[in-house]
Amino acid sequence: MKYEANSGSVAVVTNFYAGLFGGPLSQLLKCLTAVKVCAEFKINGTTAVPVCLVRHDAPPGFSHWEINLIDRHSKLHCLKTAGREDAGIPGDGSDIKKLFEEIEKIFPDGDRETLTTLKEAFISDTNITSSCASWLKYLFKDYGVTIVEYDDYLDDLNPCGIIHKSLPLPVSAIVADAAEIEEYDKTPPTYAVDIPQPIVRPCPNATIINARSMKTLKRYGLYPREISGAPRIFHEDTAKNVPERLQKMRDEAAAVLDELETGAFAVRGDRSDRIREARAARIIYQLEKIQRHCSNAITGKEKTAESRICKVRDFLTPLGRRQQDALGGAQIPLFYGMAGLRELYERLDITTQNHQLIELD
């Protein structure tokens, strides 16, 4: 696929590894970063074109045929299918059709245009690289991104080694994730002496959070970095202290009542242990009843808190991994629509390496 650009333009390139329904969120962030880098070039008077190079030769650990999505109740759904070595869509497409039935259930109120486009891109007999390219053309139709299928170019590229002669424009910058940068440092590509080496821009680290998750964090006084240990923290701060205090009060009351009743009956000359114990038992019963109610209430609150926090954990760190690596990028347009993608673009800060928490609703 060729594209035209004005003379004097440069390209900002990022790799997009072909995966089921577009793969993880991190790839979406890379594309948005490339667009923002081009905006920086424009501010400095240089015309830059964001280029997304769709490739099938993914790095180790990348799953072509698995994606995780989260429904509106923060329940995690893992969608997977068996892929072929030739990168084609599995079988006759029936497996993909079944997955779309699941997506319909996950997002019953999802963006219909986005879902229809995703279906059109992936329910076909084409290969997954072309399917991802079609999907990206829809997502970035308003961002000026040029989508290039890797199969169009036969150069042997390492993860960051975009060979300049492969593209009509000189590559001025490469947007890469941490794994690509590490590989780039190990085996830097060789460039012609008359071509400047492009700069490598790291993709920002970001976590998407919604209002429901933010409310849960505030309710229990937690920070996102504490979310993995949150149920344990809640248990230690509540269930451990209150019942012990009530038990201590019960024991103290029993001792005081025993002393008072013994003294009172001794003064009156009444030494009936049965009467004395019956009167004290009524007071002790009430204290024990309060203790039981309190323990049950705390247990209920613990279960509610743990359920809420686990849902937040599934959203912020799916399967115990970074959200941008585990959550499917299709989550954003399916759940929030194209307006959500635009909001993510506007809020994404490419000038900092600090981890970003971006709230979308």
C-alpha positions as CSV (number, residue, x, y, z in Angstrom):
1,M,0.0,0.0,0.0
2,K,1.5,3.3,-1.1
3,Y,0.6,6.8,0.0
4,E,1.3,10.3,-1.2
5,A,2.8,13.1,0.9
6,N,4.1,16.5,0.3
7,S,7.8,17.0,-0.5
8,G,9.8,17.5,2.6
9,S,7.5,15.3,4.8
10,V,8.8,12.7,7.2
11,A,7.2,9.5,8.6
12,V,6.6,8.6,12.3
13,V,6.3,4.8,12.3
14,T,5.1,2.3,14.8
15,N,4.7,-1.5,14.6
16,F,1.2,-3.0,15.0
17,Y,1.3,-6.8,15.5
18,A,-1.6,-8.6,14.0
19,G,-3.9,-10.1,16.7
20,L,-7.4,-11.2,17.3
21,F,-9.7,-8.1,17.0
22,G,-6.6,-5.9,17.0
23,G,-4.7,-7.3,19.9
24,P,-3.9,-5.6,23.2
25,L,-4.5,-2.0,24.3
26,S,-0.8,-1.2,24.2
27,Q,-0.9,-1.3,20.4
28,L,-3.7,1.3,20.3
29,L,-1.6,3.5,22.6
30,K,1.4,3.2,20.2
31,C,-0.7,4.4,17.3
32,L,-2.1,7.3,19.2
33,T,1.4,8.2,20.4
34,A,2.6,8.3,16.8
35,V,-0.2,10.7,15.9
36,K,0.8,12.9,18.8
37,V,4.5,12.8,17.8
38,C,3.5,14.1,14.4
39,A,1.6,16.9,16.0
40,E,4.8,17.9,17.8
41,F,6.7,17.9,14.4
42,K,4.0,20.2,13.0
43,I,4.4,22.6,15.9
44,N,8.1,22.8,14.9
45,G,7.3,23.4,11.3
46,T,7.8,19.9,9.9
47,T,5.1,17.9,8.1
48,A,5.0,14.4,9.6
49,V,2.8,11.4,8.6
50,P,1.9,8.7,11.2
51,V,2.5,5.3,9.7
52,C,1.2,2.1,11.3
53,L,3.0,-0.9,10.0
54,V,0.8,-4.0,10.5
55,R,3.0,-7.0,11.0
56,H,2.4,-10.7,11.7
57,D,6.0,-11.5,12.9
58,A,5.1,-10.6,16.5
59,P,7.7,-10.8,19.3
60,P,7.8,-13.8,21.7
61,G,4.9,-14.0,24.1
62,F,2.5,-12.1,21.9
63,S,-0.8,-14.0,21.4
64,H,-2.3,-13.7,17.9
65,W,-5.5,-15.6,18.9
66,E,-6.5,-14.4,22.3
67,I,-8.1,-11.2,23.7
68,N,-9.6,-10.1,27.0
69,L,-12.6,-7.8,27.3
70,I,-14.5,-6.5,30.3
71,D,-18.2,-5.9,30.4
72,R,-20.1,-3.0,32.1
73,H,-20.2,-5.0,35.4
74,S,-16.4,-5.2,35.3
75,K,-16.4,-9.0,34.7
76,L,-13.4,-10.2,32.7
77,H,-14.1,-12.3,29.5
78,C,-11.3,-14.2,27.8
79,L,-11.9,-14.8,24.1
80,K,-9.7,-17.2,22.2
81,T,-9.6,-19.4,19.1
82,A,-7.1,-21.6,17.4
83,G,-5.1,-19.9,14.6
84,R,-3.3,-21.3,11.7
85,E,0.4,-20.9,11.1
86,D,-0.2,-19.1,7.8
87,A,-1.8,-16.3,9.8
88,G,-5.2,-16.9,8.2
89,I,-8.5,-16.6,9.9
90,P,-9.3,-20.0,11.6
91,G,-11.3,-22.4,9.5
92,D,-14.2,-21.0,7.5
93,G,-14.7,-18.1,10.0
94,S,-17.3,-20.0,12.1
95,D,-15.1,-19.7,15.2
96,I,-14.8,-15.9,14.8
97,K,-18.6,-15.7,14.3
98,K,-19.1,-17.5,17.7
99,L,-16.8,-15.0,19.3
100,F,-18.8,-12.2,18.0
101,E,-21.9,-13.8,19.6
102,E,-20.0,-13.5,22.9
103,I,-19.0,-9.9,22.2
104,E,-22.7,-9.1,21.6
105,K,-23.4,-10.5,25.1
106,I,-20.4,-8.6,26.7
107,F,-21.4,-5.3,25.1
108,P,-25.2,-5.4,24.7
109,D,-25.3,-1.6,24.7
110,G,-22.0,-1.3,22.9
111,D,-21.3,1.0,20.0
112,R,-23.1,-0.6,17.0
113,E,-21.1,1.0,14.2
114,T,-17.9,-0.1,15.8
115,L,-19.2,-3.7,16.3
116,T,-20.4,-3.8,12.7
117,T,-17.0,-2.6,11.4
118,L,-15.2,-5.1,13.5
119,K,-17.3,-7.9,12.1
120,E,-16.7,-6.8,8.6
121,A,-13.0,-6.7,9.2
122,F,-12.6,-10.1,10.8
123,I,-15.5,-12.3,9.5
124,S,-13.9,-13.1,6.1
125,D,-11.5,-15.5,4.4
126,T,-8.7,-13.0,4.5
127,N,-5.6,-13.2,6.7
128,I,-5.4,-11.6,10.2
129,T,-2.9,-9.0,9.0
130,S,-5.3,-7.6,6.4
131,S,-8.2,-7.9,9.0
132,C,-6.2,-5.7,11.4
133,A,-5.4,-3.3,8.7
134,S,-9.0,-2.9,7.8
135,W,-9.9,-2.4,11.5
136,L,-7.2,0.3,11.9
137,K,-8.4,2.2,8.8
138,Y,-11.7,2.6,10.5
139,L,-10.3,3.5,13.9
140,F,-7.9,6.1,12.6
141,K,-9.8,7.5,9.6
142,D,-9.9,10.9,11.2
143,Y,-6.3,11.0,12.4
144,G,-4.4,11.0,9.2
145,V,-2.8,7.6,9.9
146,T,-1.4,5.6,7.0
147,I,-1.9,1.8,7.4
148,V,0.7,-0.3,5.8
149,E,0.6,-4.1,5.7
150,Y,4.0,-5.7,6.4
151,D,3.4,-8.2,3.7
152,D,3.8,-5.4,1.2
153,Y,7.4,-5.1,2.2
154,L,9.9,-7.9,2.2
155,D,12.7,-6.3,4.2
156,D,13.9,-8.3,7.2
157,L,13.1,-5.9,10.0
158,N,13.9,-6.3,13.7
159,P,11.2,-4.8,16.1
160,C,12.4,-1.3,15.7
161,G,14.4,-1.5,12.5
162,I,12.1,0.2,10.0
163,I,14.2,0.2,6.8
164,H,14.0,3.6,5.2
165,K,13.9,2.4,1.6
166,S,10.7,0.4,2.4
167,L,8.7,3.6,2.8
168,P,8.2,6.6,0.4
169,L,9.2,9.0,3.2
170,P,12.2,9.1,5.4
171,V,11.5,7.8,8.9
172,S,12.2,10.5,11.4
173,A,10.9,8.8,14.5
174,I,9.9,5.3,15.7
175,V,7.3,4.8,18.5
176,A,8.2,1.6,20.4
177,D,7.2,-0.2,23.5
178,A,9.7,-1.4,26.2
179,A,10.3,-4.8,24.6
180,E,11.0,-3.3,21.2
181,I,13.4,-0.7,22.7
182,E,15.3,-3.5,24.5
183,E,15.6,-5.4,21.3
184,Y,16.6,-2.3,19.4
185,D,19.4,-1.7,21.9
186,K,20.7,-5.3,21.5
187,T,20.7,-5.3,17.7
188,P,20.4,-1.7,16.3
189,P,19.5,-1.7,12.6
190,T,22.0,-0.5,10.1
191,Y,21.2,2.6,8.1
192,A,22.8,4.2,5.1
193,V,25.4,6.8,6.0
194,D,23.5,9.5,4.1
195,I,20.3,8.9,6.1
196,P,19.9,10.2,9.6
197,Q,19.1,7.6,12.2
198,P,15.5,8.1,13.5
199,I,14.8,8.9,17.1
200,V,13.0,6.2,19.2
201,R,10.1,7.5,21.2
202,P,8.8,5.2,24.0
203,C,5.1,4.5,24.2
204,P,3.6,5.9,27.4
205,N,2.4,3.6,30.1
206,A,-1.2,4.2,30.9
207,T,-4.1,2.6,32.7
208,I,-7.7,3.4,31.8
209,I,-10.1,3.7,34.7
210,N,-13.9,4.4,34.8
211,A,-16.0,6.3,37.4
212,R,-17.2,3.0,39.0
213,S,-13.7,1.9,39.6
214,M,-12.6,5.3,40.9
215,K,-15.5,5.4,43.3
216,T,-14.5,2.0,44.7
217,L,-10.9,3.0,45.2
218,K,-12.0,6.2,47.0
219,R,-14.6,4.3,49.1
220,Y,-11.9,2.0,50.6
221,G,-9.1,4.5,50.6
222,L,-7.0,2.7,48.1
223,Y,-4.5,3.7,45.4
224,P,-4.4,1.8,42.1
225,R,-0.9,0.4,43.0
226,E,-2.5,-1.2,46.1
227,I,-5.3,-2.9,44.3
228,S,-3.6,-6.4,44.3
229,G,-3.6,-6.5,48.1
230,A,-6.8,-4.6,48.7
231,P,-9.1,-7.4,50.0
232,R,-6.4,-8.4,52.5
233,I,-5.9,-4.8,53.6
234,F,-9.7,-4.3,54.2
235,H,-9.9,-7.5,56.2
236,E,-7.0,-6.5,58.5
237,D,-8.4,-3.1,59.2
238,T,-11.9,-4.2,60.1
239,A,-12.7,-7.8,60.9
240,K,-9.7,-8.3,63.1
241,N,-10.3,-5.4,65.5
242,V,-14.0,-5.0,66.1
243,P,-15.0,-8.6,67.2
244,E,-12.0,-8.8,69.5
245,R,-13.1,-5.6,71.2
246,L,-16.6,-6.8,71.6
247,Q,-15.4,-10.1,73.0
248,K,-13.3,-8.2,75.5
249,M,-16.3,-6.1,76.5
250,R,-18.3,-9.2,77.0
251,D,-15.7,-10.8,79.2
252,E,-15.3,-7.6,81.2
253,A,-19.1,-7.3,81.7
254,A,-19.4,-10.9,82.8
255,A,-16.7,-10.4,85.4
256,V,-18.4,-7.2,86.7
257,L,-21.8,-8.7,86.8
258,D,-20.5,-11.8,88.6
259,E,-18.9,-9.6,91.2
260,L,-21.9,-7.3,91.7
261,E,-24.4,-10.2,91.8
262,T,-22.3,-12.1,94.3
263,G,-22.0,-9.1,96.6
264,A,-25.7,-8.2,96.3
265,F,-26.9,-11.6,97.1
266,A,-24.4,-12.0,100.0
267,V,-25.7,-8.7,101.6
268,R,-29.3,-9.9,101.3
269,G,-28.5,-13.4,102.5
270,D,-29.8,-14.9,99.3
271,R,-27.3,-17.5,98.0
272,S,-29.3,-18.8,95.1
273,D,-26.8,-19.4,92.3
274,R,-29.6,-20.2,89.8
275,I,-31.2,-16.7,90.3
276,R,-27.9,-14.9,90.2
277,E,-26.8,-16.7,87.0
278,A,-30.2,-16.1,85.2
279,R,-30.0,-12.3,85.8
280,A,-26.4,-12.1,84.6
281,A,-27.1,-14.3,81.6
282,R,-29.7,-11.9,80.2
283,I,-27.2,-9.1,80.0
284,I,-24.5,-11.4,78.6
285,Y,-26.9,-12.6,76.0
286,Q,-27.6,-9.1,74.7
287,L,-23.8,-8.4,74.5
288,E,-23.2,-11.7,72.6
289,K,-26.1,-10.9,70.3
290,I,-24.6,-7.6,69.4
291,Q,-21.3,-9.4,68.8
292,R,-22.9,-11.9,66.5
293,H,-24.7,-9.1,64.5
294,C,-21.5,-7.1,64.3
295,S,-19.5,-10.1,63.0
296,N,-22.2,-11.0,60.4
297,A,-22.3,-7.4,59.3
298,I,-18.5,-7.2,58.9
299,T,-18.5,-10.5,57.0
300,G,-21.1,-9.1,54.7
301,K,-19.2,-5.9,54.2
302,E,-16.0,-7.9,53.6
303,K,-17.7,-9.9,50.9
304,T,-19.1,-6.8,49.3
305,A,-15.8,-5.0,49.5
306,E,-13.9,-8.0,48.1
307,S,-16.3,-8.4,45.2
308,R,-16.1,-4.7,44.3
309,I,-12.3,-4.6,44.7
310,C,-11.8,-7.8,42.7
311,K,-13.9,-6.2,39.8
312,V,-11.7,-3.2,39.9
313,R,-8.6,-5.4,39.9
314,D,-9.9,-7.3,36.9
315,F,-10.3,-3.9,35.1
316,L,-7.0,-2.3,36.1
317,T,-4.8,-5.4,36.1
318,P,-6.5,-8.2,34.1
319,L,-5.1,-11.6,34.9
320,G,-2.6,-9.9,37.2
321,R,-0.9,-8.1,34.2
322,R,-0.6,-4.6,33.1
323,Q,-3.9,-3.4,31.7
324,Q,-2.4,-2.2,28.4
325,D,-0.8,-5.6,27.8
326,A,-3.8,-7.8,28.8
327,L,-6.9,-5.8,27.9
328,G,-8.0,-5.8,24.3
329,G,-7.7,-2.5,22.5
330,A,-11.1,-3.1,21.0
331,Q,-12.5,-2.4,24.5
332,I,-12.2,1.3,24.1
333,P,-14.2,1.8,20.8
334,L,-16.7,-1.0,21.7
335,F,-17.4,0.2,25.2
336,Y,-17.0,4.0,24.8
337,G,-17.5,4.5,21.1
338,M,-15.2,6.5,18.8
339,A,-15.7,9.5,21.2
340,G,-13.9,7.4,23.8
341,L,-11.0,6.9,21.4
342,R,-10.8,10.6,20.8
343,E,-10.9,11.4,24.6
344,L,-8.1,8.8,25.1
345,Y,-6.1,10.6,22.4
346,E,-6.6,14.0,24.0
347,R,-5.7,12.8,27.5
348,L,-2.7,10.7,26.6
349,D,0.5,12.5,27.7
350,I,3.5,11.5,25.6
351,T,5.9,13.9,27.3
352,T,6.2,11.9,30.6
353,Q,7.4,8.4,31.4
354,N,5.3,8.4,34.6
355,H,2.5,5.9,34.7
356,Q,-0.7,7.6,33.7
357,L,-4.2,7.0,35.1
358,I,-6.7,8.1,32.5
359,E,-10.4,8.3,33.5
360,L,-12.9,7.6,30.7
361,D,-16.7,7.4,31.0
